[in-house]
Amino acid sequence: MLGNRTDVEEVRAQLARQPELFEQALAVAVNHCLAGNALEGRASLRVLVNATIGFEALAALVGKPAKSLHRMLGPRGNPTLGNFAAILAALAAETRVRIGARVERAD
């Protein structure tokens, strides 16, 4: 998932047709971040925010300016762990999903 306007509109349309895809897309974005691929993870989260609740609503929920949130999830963004967790919590709450972690032994 890339962060350009076409992608946002495409994702918004896909989510309207198949809302269950949101959970999969969010899991992919979070897993990218956890695997050390922060650039792809932030880009995916940015598209999901734009395609769902929007940055203005996210800003109100986390108490940060929308412009700051755009930068955090941008190509050179570097959100603190606290800001990243707040973004995920707000996105999860507004879209009524639960985010959890699972630890598995690598084979």
All heavy atoms as an XYZ file, in Angstrom:
793
protein
N       0.834     -1.175      0.000
C       0.000      0.000      0.000
C       0.878      1.236      0.000
O       1.721      1.380      0.865
C      -0.839     -0.008      1.272
C      -2.271      0.293      1.052
S      -3.168      0.357      2.607
C      -3.662     -1.324      2.780
N       0.692      2.108     -0.923
C       1.452      3.345     -0.972
C       0.582      4.481     -0.472
O      -0.607      4.325     -0.279
C       1.924      3.614     -2.406
C       2.804      2.531     -3.012
C       3.079      2.836     -4.465
C       4.092      2.376     -2.246
N       1.187      5.649     -0.315
C       0.467      6.745      0.295
C      -0.073      7.795     -0.648
O      -0.335      8.897     -0.223
N      -0.263      7.511     -1.921
C      -0.762      8.575     -2.790
C      -2.285      8.594     -2.828
O      -2.954      7.709     -2.333
C      -0.149      8.480     -4.203
C      -0.584      7.245     -4.955
O      -1.743      6.866     -4.911
N       0.343      6.623     -5.647
N      -2.830      9.637     -3.411
C      -4.272      9.871     -3.415
C      -5.054      8.737     -4.068
O      -6.104      8.342     -3.572
C      -4.547     11.197     -4.151
C      -5.969     11.623     -4.084
C      -6.134     12.553     -2.906
N      -7.458     13.094     -2.917
C      -8.278     13.001     -1.871
N      -7.877     12.428     -0.776
N      -9.463     13.521     -1.919
N      -4.557      8.201     -5.169
C      -5.238      7.107     -5.858
C      -5.366      5.904     -4.935
O      -6.416      5.267     -4.890
C      -4.471      6.715     -7.133
O      -4.337      7.878     -7.948
C      -5.190      5.638     -7.895
N      -4.310      5.611     -4.205
C      -4.357      4.476     -3.289
C      -5.413      4.681     -2.216
O      -6.133      3.752     -1.873
C      -3.000      4.260     -2.625
C      -1.944      3.767     -3.598
O      -2.303      3.061     -4.548
O      -0.777      4.102     -3.397
N      -5.509      5.883     -1.669
C      -6.494      6.175     -0.626
C      -7.900      5.957     -1.167
O      -8.727      5.305     -0.531
C      -6.325      7.612     -0.087
C      -7.494      7.993      0.815
C      -5.005      7.741      0.653
N      -8.173      6.476     -2.336
C      -9.507      6.319     -2.920
C      -9.804      4.859     -3.228
O     -10.922      4.385     -3.002
C      -9.626      7.180     -4.179
C      -9.608      8.661     -3.868
C      -9.400      9.545     -5.075
O      -9.307      9.030     -6.207
O      -9.316     10.765     -4.880
N      -8.804      4.139     -3.718
C      -8.980      2.726     -4.012
C      -9.239      1.928     -2.733
O     -10.133      1.083     -2.685
C      -7.746      2.175     -4.727
C      -7.872      0.718     -5.115
C      -6.640      0.219     -5.840
O      -6.099      0.963     -6.677
O      -6.216     -0.904     -5.543
N      -8.463      2.209     -1.691
C      -8.643      1.510     -0.418
C     -10.012      1.844      0.167
O     -10.715      0.955      0.660
C      -7.509      1.859      0.578
C      -7.818      1.340      1.972
C      -6.188      1.306      0.083
N     -10.410      3.098      0.126
C     -11.724      3.500      0.632
C     -12.834      2.718     -0.085
O     -13.764      2.216      0.552
C     -11.930      5.003      0.455
C     -13.175      5.522      1.147
C     -13.301      7.025      1.023
N     -12.283      7.670      1.846
C     -11.509      8.671      1.441
N     -11.613      9.159      0.225
N     -10.619      9.198      2.243
N     -12.727      2.592     -1.400
C     -13.726      1.859     -2.174
C     -13.713      0.372     -1.814
O     -14.773     -0.247     -1.662
C     -13.486      2.051     -3.665
N     -12.518     -0.207     -1.663
C     -12.419     -1.625     -1.295
C     -13.021     -1.880      0.081
O     -13.720     -2.872      0.286
C     -10.959     -2.081     -1.301
C     -10.383     -2.272     -2.672
C      -8.908     -2.639     -2.606
O      -8.177     -2.199     -1.718
N      -8.460     -3.441     -3.552
N     -12.738     -0.975      1.032
C     -13.268     -1.142      2.382
C     -14.779     -0.984      2.408
O     -15.458     -1.620      3.222
C     -12.604     -0.166      3.352
C     -11.119     -0.384      3.612
C     -10.569      0.694      4.528
C     -10.851     -1.768      4.174
N     -15.313     -0.155      1.545
C     -16.766     -0.011      1.465
C     -17.408     -1.300      0.956
O     -18.474     -1.699      1.427
C     -17.132      1.161      0.555
N     -16.743     -1.960      0.005
C     -17.260     -3.221     -0.546
C     -17.015     -4.401      0.383
O     -17.829     -5.310      0.476
C     -16.616     -3.517     -1.906
C     -17.072     -2.622     -3.036
C     -16.550     -3.117     -4.388
N     -15.113     -3.315     -4.436
C     -14.225     -2.365     -4.774
N     -14.627     -1.154     -5.091
N     -12.941     -2.643     -4.795
N     -15.846     -4.388      1.042
C     -15.442     -5.514      1.891
C     -14.835     -4.986      3.193
O     -13.616     -4.943      3.348
C     -14.427     -6.385      1.171
C     -14.948     -7.060     -0.079
C     -13.839     -7.813     -0.776
O     -12.972     -7.203     -1.389
N     -13.862     -9.130     -0.661
N     -15.674     -4.606      4.157
C     -15.155     -4.021      5.404
C     -14.198     -4.927      6.169
O     -13.346     -4.438      6.906
C     -16.415     -3.754      6.228
C     -17.558     -3.943      5.322
C     -17.102     -4.688      4.124
N     -14.306     -6.240      5.978
C     -13.426     -7.167      6.698
C     -11.970     -7.022      6.271
O     -11.060     -7.460      6.976
C     -13.888     -8.614      6.521
C     -13.758     -9.171      5.118
C     -14.883     -8.806      4.150
O     -15.807     -8.058      4.521
O     -14.822     -9.271      3.005
N     -11.720     -6.393      5.137
C     -10.346     -6.181      4.681
C      -9.586     -5.195      5.566
O      -8.357     -5.205      5.592
C     -10.327     -5.679      3.237
C     -10.780     -6.659      2.169
C     -10.747     -5.999      0.797
C      -9.928     -7.905      2.200
N     -10.317     -4.361      6.297
C      -9.652     -3.384      7.170
C      -8.756     -4.089      8.181
O      -7.610     -3.692      8.371
C     -10.669     -2.490      7.886
C     -10.014     -1.583      8.878
C      -9.339     -0.452      8.444
C     -10.026     -1.873     10.226
C      -8.699      0.385      9.348
C      -9.392     -1.048     11.141
C      -8.722      0.081     10.696
N      -9.285     -5.115      8.835
C      -8.500     -5.820      9.852
C      -7.227     -6.404      9.247
O      -6.157     -6.325      9.844
C      -9.324     -6.939     10.510
C     -10.449     -6.445     11.386
C     -11.748     -6.245     10.635
O     -11.775     -6.398      9.382
O     -12.746     -5.918     11.286
N      -7.339     -6.975      8.059
C      -6.168     -7.544      7.397
C      -5.147     -6.463      7.050
O      -3.949     -6.638      7.274
C      -6.592     -8.286      6.132
C      -7.434     -9.506      6.405
C      -8.057    -10.081      5.139
O      -7.798     -9.609      4.041
N      -8.871    -11.105      5.300
N      -5.624     -5.350      6.522
C      -4.722     -4.255      6.142
C      -4.049     -3.649      7.365
O      -2.860     -3.325      7.337
C      -5.486     -3.193      5.356
N      -4.799     -3.507      8.450
C      -4.223     -2.966      9.681
C      -3.177     -3.926     10.236
O      -2.103     -3.501     10.663
C      -5.322     -2.688     10.703
C      -4.869     -2.062     12.016
C      -4.145     -0.732     11.785
C      -6.068     -1.868     12.946
N      -3.464     -5.217     10.204
C      -2.490     -6.208     10.679
C      -1.214     -6.155      9.850
O      -0.103     -6.219     10.399
C      -3.099     -7.611     10.633
N      -1.347     -6.021      8.545
C      -0.171     -5.922      7.675
C       0.650     -4.679      8.038
O       1.877     -4.753      8.171
C      -0.587     -5.902      6.183
C       0.578     -5.486      5.290
C      -1.116     -7.261      5.771
N      -0.023     -3.553      8.223
C       0.682     -2.312      8.557
C       1.430     -2.439      9.884
O       2.612     -2.090      9.980
C      -0.311     -1.152      8.623
N       0.762     -2.954     10.899
C       1.394     -3.106     12.217
C       2.540     -4.108     12.142
O       3.616     -3.877     12.699
C       0.351     -3.517     13.276
C       1.020     -3.881     14.587
C      -0.656     -2.384     13.483
N       2.336     -5.207     11.433
C       3.394     -6.207     11.311
C       4.613     -5.675     10.566
O       5.744     -6.038     10.889
C       2.865     -7.489     10.676
C       2.066     -8.303     11.663
O       2.400     -8.370     12.838
N       1.000     -8.914     11.190
N       4.398     -4.806      9.573
C       5.542     -4.161      8.917
C       6.347     -3.382      9.950
O       7.585     -3.476      9.980
C       5.079     -3.192      7.820
C       4.835     -3.839      6.494
N       5.787     -4.555      5.813
C       3.731     -3.852      5.709
C       5.302     -4.989      4.677
N       4.038     -4.580      4.587
N       5.662     -2.614     10.779
C       6.358     -1.817     11.796
C       7.109     -2.706     12.776
O       8.273     -2.451     13.093
C       5.362     -0.931     12.540
S       4.647      0.370     11.522
N       6.458     -3.757     13.237
C       7.095     -4.655     14.202
C       8.263     -5.420     13.612
O       9.194     -5.792     14.325
C       6.062     -5.634     14.767
C       4.969     -5.012     15.632
C       3.936     -6.066     16.006
C       5.558     -4.346     16.866
N       8.237     -5.641     12.306
C       9.318     -6.370     11.638
C      10.471     -5.456     11.247
O      11.443     -5.914     10.643
C       8.774     -7.086     10.404
N      10.371     -4.176     11.564
C      11.453     -3.251     11.245
C      11.294     -2.536      9.927
O      12.164     -1.766      9.526
N      10.201     -2.758      9.224
C       9.943     -2.070      7.963
C       9.023     -0.879      8.236
O       7.865     -0.847      7.810
C       9.312     -3.032      6.948
C       9.246     -2.434      5.569
O       9.541     -1.264      5.365
N       8.837     -3.239      4.610
N       9.562      0.078      8.989
C       8.768      1.211      9.441
C       8.237      2.062      8.291
O       7.121      2.560      8.358
C       9.591      2.077     10.401
N       9.020      2.236      7.247
C       8.582      3.061      6.115
C       7.285      2.522      5.506
O       6.317      3.260      5.324
C       9.679      3.136      5.050
C       9.357      3.980      3.820
C       9.174      5.433      4.204
C      10.463      3.835      2.794
N       7.256      1.223      5.217
C       6.053      0.608      4.641
C       4.900      0.609      5.645
O       3.755      0.832      5.293
C       6.353     -0.815      4.171
C       5.195     -1.472      3.468
C       4.847     -0.837      2.127
O       5.717     -0.237      1.490
O       3.679     -0.958      1.730
N       5.223      0.351      6.903
C       4.187      0.360      7.941
C       3.539      1.724      8.093
O       2.310      1.825      8.164
N       4.358      2.771      8.142
C       3.800      4.143      8.259
C       2.982      4.506      7.035
O       1.908      5.103      7.147
C       4.930      5.160      8.464
C       5.541      5.138      9.840
C       6.457      6.343     10.085
N       7.326      6.664      8.977
C       8.553      6.158      8.801
N       9.048      5.296      9.671
N       9.296      6.528      7.770
N       3.471      4.148      5.852
C       2.738      4.455      4.617
C       1.387      3.752      4.616
O       0.359      4.350      4.249
C       3.564      4.055      3.392
N       1.363      2.507      5.036
C       0.113      1.749      5.083
C      -0.847      2.347      6.106
O      -2.043      2.479      5.842
C       0.384      0.285      5.420
O       1.154     -0.315      4.409
N      -0.329      2.722      7.272
C      -1.181      3.347      8.286
C      -1.746      4.675      7.796
O      -2.910      4.996      8.049
C      -0.406      3.561      9.587
C      -0.234      2.335     10.460
C       0.681      2.654     11.633
C      -1.583      1.837     10.952
N      -0.920      5.436      7.102
C      -1.372      6.728      6.575
C      -2.547      6.531      5.616
O      -3.546      7.248      5.684
C      -0.209      7.431      5.882
C      -0.519      8.821      5.412
C       0.730      9.423      4.759
N       0.471     10.748      4.303
C       1.029     11.839      4.778
N       1.913     11.763      5.746
N       0.733     13.017      4.293
N      -2.443      5.546      4.726
C      -3.537      5.266      3.789
C      -4.777      4.825      4.554
O      -5.890      5.287      4.268
C      -3.117      4.200      2.749
C      -4.313      3.743      1.931
C      -2.036      4.753      1.835
N      -4.610      3.957      5.544
C      -5.760      3.487      6.313
C      -6.441      4.613      7.076
O      -7.667      4.673      7.136
C      -5.349      2.371      7.276
C      -5.082      1.022      6.633
C      -4.567      0.027      7.669
C      -6.323      0.490      5.950
N      -5.661      5.503      7.667
C      -6.255      6.651      8.364
C      -7.045      7.500      7.380
O      -8.202      7.857      7.630
C      -5.179      7.494      9.088
C      -5.756      8.817      9.571
C      -4.590      6.717     10.251
N      -6.426      7.817      6.250
C      -7.118      8.626      5.237
C      -8.377      7.944      4.720
O      -9.377      8.602      4.443
C      -6.187      8.934      4.061
C      -5.355     10.158      4.302
O      -5.819     11.160      4.817
N      -4.086     10.068      3.940
N      -8.335      6.633      4.573
C      -9.460      5.893      3.998
C     -10.576      5.621      5.009
O     -11.666      5.235      4.614
C      -8.970      4.571      3.417
N     -10.285      5.820      6.288
C     -11.290      5.518      7.309
C     -11.689      6.784      8.066
O     -12.590      7.483      7.648
C     -10.818      4.410      8.263
O      -9.562      4.788      8.856
C     -10.647      3.080      7.542
N     -11.017      7.069      9.167
C     -11.478      8.163     10.027
C     -10.957      9.531      9.618
O     -11.540     10.534      9.994
C     -11.139      7.894     11.513
C      -9.633      7.905     11.772
C     -11.749      6.586     11.960
C      -9.261      7.816     13.245
N      -9.861      9.592      8.892
C      -9.279     10.868      8.483
C      -8.377     11.453      9.554
O      -8.491     11.128     10.743
N      -7.495     12.327      9.126
C      -6.506     12.890     10.048
C      -7.083     13.917     11.010
O      -6.585     14.074     12.116
C      -5.311     13.464      9.277
C      -4.290     12.420      8.958
C      -4.344     11.711      7.772
C      -3.278     12.122      9.846
C      -3.415     10.731      7.478
C      -2.342     11.140      9.576
C      -2.411     10.439      8.383
N      -8.132     14.605     10.620
C      -8.740     15.580     11.540
C      -9.370     14.864     12.735
O      -9.198     15.284     13.882
C      -9.763     16.450     10.813
C      -9.154     17.395      9.792
C      -8.121     18.355     10.381
O      -8.315     18.843     11.516
O      -7.107     18.611      9.700
N     -10.096     13.784     12.467
C     -10.698     13.008     13.557
C      -9.612     12.358     14.405
O      -9.712     12.341     15.640
C     -11.644     11.952     13.003
N      -8.576     11.836     13.765
C      -7.472     11.232     14.504
C      -6.814     12.263     15.410
O      -6.517     11.983     16.570
C      -6.444     10.635     13.533
C      -5.231      9.963     14.174
C      -5.639      8.773     15.034
C      -4.238      9.540     13.094
N      -6.623     13.469     14.891
C      -6.009     14.547     15.675
C      -6.821     14.844     16.935
O      -6.264     15.009     18.028
C      -5.870     15.795     14.820
N      -8.127     14.890     16.783
C      -8.987     15.153     17.935
C      -8.893     14.034     18.968
O      -8.914     14.284     20.175
C     -10.431     15.334     17.470
N      -8.772     12.815     18.497
C      -8.715     11.663     19.400
C      -7.405     11.553     20.155
O      -7.386     11.149     21.315
C      -8.957     10.376     18.611
C     -10.366     10.194     18.063
C     -10.398      9.055     17.047
C     -11.346      9.930     19.193
N      -6.293     11.886     19.508
C      -4.986     11.725     20.165
C      -4.444     13.030     20.745
O      -3.415     13.019     21.409
C      -3.936     11.073     19.237
C      -4.379      9.705     18.791
C      -3.608     11.942     18.057
N      -5.124     14.126     20.472
C      -4.688     15.407     21.039
C      -3.428     15.962     20.400
O      -2.647     16.647     21.058
N      -3.235     15.673     19.139
C      -2.082     16.185     18.382
C      -2.601     16.860     17.129
O      -3.624     16.458     16.581
C      -1.153     15.030     17.953
C      -0.609     14.199     19.059
C       0.555     14.857     19.706
C       1.121     13.952     20.795
N       2.062     14.638     21.638
N      -1.911     17.871     16.636
C      -2.346     18.509     15.388
C      -2.296     17.526     14.214
O      -1.403     16.681     14.129
C      -1.328     19.636     15.177
C      -0.695     19.859     16.511
C      -0.741     18.536     17.218
N      -3.265     17.639     13.324
C      -3.328     16.758     12.154
C      -2.044     16.829     11.339
O      -1.550     15.805     10.849
C      -4.541     17.118     11.291
N      -1.491     18.018     11.217
C      -0.255     18.177     10.444
C       0.891     17.373     11.061
O       1.682     16.760     10.353
C       0.109     19.662     10.358
C       1.220     19.968      9.405
C       1.400     21.465      9.240
C       2.479     21.752      8.218
N       2.605     23.173      7.952
N       0.964     17.353     12.378
C       1.996     16.564     13.061
C       1.796     15.076     12.811
O       2.764     14.333     12.602
C       1.969     16.823     14.564
O       2.349     18.142     14.850
N       0.546     14.640     12.828
C       0.255     13.231     12.570
C       0.605     12.854     11.133
O       1.136     11.772     10.886
C      -1.212     12.932     12.867
C      -1.605     13.082     14.335
C      -3.116     13.041     14.492
C      -0.921     12.027     15.191
N       0.332     13.755     10.194
C       0.729     13.522      8.796
C       2.239     13.316      8.711
O       2.711     12.402      8.030
C       0.343     14.714      7.910
C      -1.032     14.654      7.373
N      -1.392     13.846      6.326
C      -2.152     15.327      7.730
C      -2.674     14.022      6.057
N      -3.158     14.911      6.901
N       2.992     14.177      9.398
C       4.452     14.051      9.372
C       4.912     12.755     10.024
O       5.818     12.087      9.529
C       5.106     15.248     10.066
C       5.178     16.489      9.207
C       6.110     17.527      9.804
N       5.743     17.928     11.151
C       4.932     18.935     11.460
N       4.406     19.668     10.499
N       4.653     19.227     12.712
N       4.289     12.395     11.158
C       4.677     11.165     11.855
C       4.534      9.938     10.961
O       5.358      9.023     11.024
C       3.805     10.961     13.098
C       4.138     11.837     14.252
S       3.021     11.421     15.613
C       2.985     12.988     16.469
N       3.488      9.917     10.156
C       3.237      8.759      9.301
C       3.764      8.956      7.890
O       3.533      8.129      7.012
C       1.733      8.438      9.277
C       1.132      8.026     10.620
C      -0.350      7.721     10.468
C       1.873      6.851     11.236
N       4.487     10.034      7.675
C       5.066     10.320      6.374
C       6.359      9.555      6.148
O       6.857      8.849      7.034
N       6.953      9.705      4.970
C       8.166      8.956      4.605
C       9.341      9.156      5.561
O      10.116      8.237      5.781
C       8.514      9.480      3.215
C       7.247     10.039      2.686
C       6.473     10.529      3.878
N       9.468     10.348      6.120
C      10.573     10.598      7.050
C      10.086     10.702      8.492
O      10.813     11.159      9.365
C      11.316     11.861      6.639
C      11.983     11.699      5.288
C      12.898     12.809      4.933
N      12.377     14.127      5.268
C      12.691     15.239      4.672
N      13.533     15.203      3.674
N      12.190     16.387      5.046
N       8.862     10.256      8.734
C       8.289     10.325     10.075
C       9.003      9.411     11.045
O       9.625      8.422     10.659
N       8.897      9.770     12.303
C       9.521      8.967     13.354
C       8.712      9.155     14.635
O       9.175      9.780     15.584
C      10.977      9.394     13.544
C      11.734      8.422     14.425
O      11.303      7.299     14.638
N      12.866      8.866     14.947
N       7.486      8.604     14.653
C       6.664      8.807     15.845
C       7.279      8.113     17.060
O       7.896      7.054     16.933
C       5.330      8.157     15.477
C       5.652      7.179     14.406
C       6.837      7.747     13.668
N       7.110      8.729     18.206
C       7.541      8.060     19.433
C       6.648      6.843     19.646
O       5.569      6.728     19.040
C       7.399      8.998     20.648
O       5.998      9.292     20.835
C       8.204     10.280     20.482
N       7.070      5.961     20.505
C       6.259      4.790     20.811
C       4.906      5.215     21.369
O       3.870      4.641     21.019
C       6.982      3.866     21.785
C       6.241      2.588     22.186
C       5.876      1.758     20.960
C       7.068      1.782     23.157
N       4.909      6.244     22.199
C       3.656      6.747     22.764
C       2.710      7.260     21.689
O       1.507      6.972     21.726
N       3.242      8.021     20.738
C       2.401      8.531     19.650
C       1.919      7.405     18.742
O       0.761      7.388     18.319
C       3.148      9.575     18.827
C       3.275     10.891     19.551
O       2.456     11.236     20.392
N       4.330     11.632     19.237
N       2.799      6.451     18.458
C       2.413      5.312     17.628
C       1.290      4.526     18.303
O       0.291      4.171     17.668
C       3.639      4.429     17.375
C       3.375      3.248     16.488
C       3.144      3.411     15.130
C       3.370      1.971     17.013
C       2.903      2.314     14.308
C       3.136      0.872     16.199
C       2.899      1.049     14.850
N       1.439      4.266     19.589
C       0.410      3.533     20.334
C      -0.902      4.310     20.367
O      -1.981      3.727     20.227
C       0.904      3.242     21.755
N      -0.828      5.624     20.532
C      -2.039      6.448     20.552
C      -2.747      6.430     19.205
O      -3.979      6.365     19.135
C      -1.691      7.889     20.950
N      -1.976      6.463     18.132
C      -2.552      6.392     16.778
C      -3.267      5.064     16.590
O      -4.420      5.020     16.135
C      -1.464      6.596     15.708
C      -0.972      8.039     15.719
C      -1.981      6.208     14.318
C       0.310      8.273     14.930
N      -2.609      3.978     16.951
C      -3.226      2.654     16.806
C      -4.474      2.521     17.674
O      -5.499      1.994     17.226
C      -2.237      1.546     17.143
C      -1.083      1.334     16.184
C      -0.197      0.195     16.665
C      -1.576      1.073     14.774
N      -4.400      2.993     18.919
C      -5.544      2.890     19.824
C      -6.733      3.683     19.300
O      -7.872      3.207     19.331
C      -5.151      3.367     21.222
N      -6.481      4.882     18.816
C      -7.569      5.716     18.291
C      -8.173      5.099     17.042
O      -9.403      5.039     16.890
C      -7.057      7.122     18.001
N      -7.331      4.635     16.142
C      -7.809      4.009     14.909
C      -8.623      2.753     15.234
O      -9.696      2.530     14.666
C      -6.626      3.676     14.000
C      -6.935      3.195     12.602
C      -7.769      4.200     11.830
C      -5.632      2.930     11.852
N      -8.138      1.954     16.169
C      -8.857      0.738     16.564
C     -10.203      1.077     17.202
O     -11.221      0.462     16.877
C      -8.000     -0.082     17.524
N     -10.210      2.049     18.091
C     -11.455      2.413     18.770
C     -12.495      2.947     17.794
O     -13.669      2.572     17.856
C     -11.170      3.445     19.858
N     -12.073      3.784     16.886
C     -13.007      4.393     15.945
C     -13.514      3.418     14.897
O     -14.586      3.609     14.340
C     -12.369      5.606     15.263
C     -12.284      6.807     16.161
C     -13.644      7.302     16.633
O     -14.476      7.698     15.789
O     -13.878      7.268     17.857
N     -12.744      2.388     14.613
C     -13.162      1.408     13.611
C     -13.668      0.128     14.273
O     -13.994     -0.824     13.577
C     -12.004      1.079     12.649
O     -10.889      0.606     13.401
C     -11.617      2.298     11.830
N     -13.705      0.137     15.602
C     -14.251     -0.965     16.389
C     -13.537     -2.295     16.134
O     -14.175     -3.318     15.895
C     -15.751     -1.065     16.184
C     -16.474      0.223     16.582
C     -17.967      0.181     16.385
N     -18.631     -0.952     17.026
C     -19.033     -0.988     18.300
N     -18.817      0.040     19.085
N     -19.663     -2.048     18.767
N     -12.214     -2.231     16.156
C     -11.408     -3.454     16.077
C     -10.520     -3.523     17.314
O     -10.288     -2.524     17.981
C     -10.535     -3.518     14.798
C     -11.380     -3.495     13.552
C      -9.486     -2.441     14.771
N     -10.040     -4.695     17.608
C      -9.125     -4.886     18.727
C      -7.773     -5.283     18.154
O      -7.689     -6.194     17.324
C      -9.639     -5.981     19.653
C      -8.763     -6.154     20.882
C      -9.294     -7.192     21.851
N     -10.746     -7.214     21.899
C     -11.450     -8.325     22.020
N     -10.863     -9.492     22.090
N     -12.765     -8.286     22.066
N      -6.737     -4.607     18.594
C      -5.381     -4.930     18.160
C      -4.711     -5.710     19.289
O      -4.719     -5.280     20.434
C      -4.568     -3.658     17.844
C      -5.217     -2.888     16.701
C      -3.127     -4.013     17.505
C      -4.588     -1.541     16.430
N      -4.150     -6.851     18.962
C      -3.458     -7.665     19.945
C      -2.124     -8.123     19.385
O      -1.854     -7.977     18.198
N      -1.321     -8.664     20.237
C      -0.024     -9.168     19.805
C       0.042    -10.663     20.074
O      -0.573    -11.166     21.018
C       1.104     -8.464     20.552
N       0.779    -11.347     19.247
C       0.997    -12.768     19.434
C       2.483    -13.010     19.212
O       3.056    -12.537     18.240
C       0.167    -13.561     18.420
C       0.264    -15.049     18.617
C      -0.623    -15.811     17.667
N      -0.083    -15.654     16.314
C      -0.836    -15.580     15.218
N      -2.131    -15.613     15.304
N      -0.283    -15.465     14.045
N       3.078    -13.726     20.113
C       4.502    -14.042     19.999
C       4.610    -15.528     19.672
O       3.997    -16.370     20.325
C       5.245    -13.726     21.330
C       6.701    -14.119     21.229
C       5.093    -12.254     21.666
N       5.388    -15.821     18.642
C       5.585    -17.200     18.217
C       7.064    -17.461     18.043
O       7.819    -16.576     17.664
C       4.885    -17.457     16.871
C       3.402    -17.263     16.897
C       2.760    -17.398     15.525
O       3.501    -17.276     14.509
O       1.568    -17.612     15.459
N       7.446    -18.679     18.284
C       8.833    -19.070     18.053
C       9.056    -19.211     16.548
O       8.257    -19.827     15.848
C       9.128    -20.393     18.751
C      10.593    -20.811     18.622
C      10.955    -21.894     19.608
N      10.654    -21.591     20.982
C      11.404    -20.827     21.786
N      12.489    -20.247     21.326
N      11.055    -20.620     23.033
N      10.124    -18.603     16.067
C      10.453    -18.699     14.664
C      11.038    -20.080     14.373
O      11.808    -20.611     15.162
C      11.467    -17.622     14.260
N      10.648    -20.659     13.290
C      11.171    -21.983     12.913
C      12.430    -21.861     12.100
O      12.727    -20.963     11.449
C      10.146    -22.764     12.103
C       8.943    -23.156     12.979
O       9.141    -23.358     14.195
O       7.840    -23.247     12.416
